[in-house]
Amino acid sequence: MCNFHRYANRAWSEKLARLVLDEAERDASFRKLVSAALAARKGPEAIAKLVDRRLGGLERARGFIDWDKARTFRDDLAATVVTISGELGGSVTRHGHRPTVTVHRHARTGV
């Protein structure tokens, strides 16, 4: 690959990264999807830890969701489901097992 193509690809990658970061600042559910994608680079254990933390936050939550925040809450739950089914669902740990952190949480709490 010539230097021009390397520079063009790098400039394109930097522009794309800036767009993703800008959107992540504006949209919390998108930010969670980006966080899950970045965690996926570390492996399924990191994704399982992220999902477990999100489920733990939901488990500890006490109160009601105002009608004007219902859409945001729905989008947050959808991002968590996408993370579980997409990023975590097809993952296998380096030992050849599927991550089970979230399953243990459900078994423990009866949810």
Beta strands, then each sheet from edge to edge (+ up, - down):
end
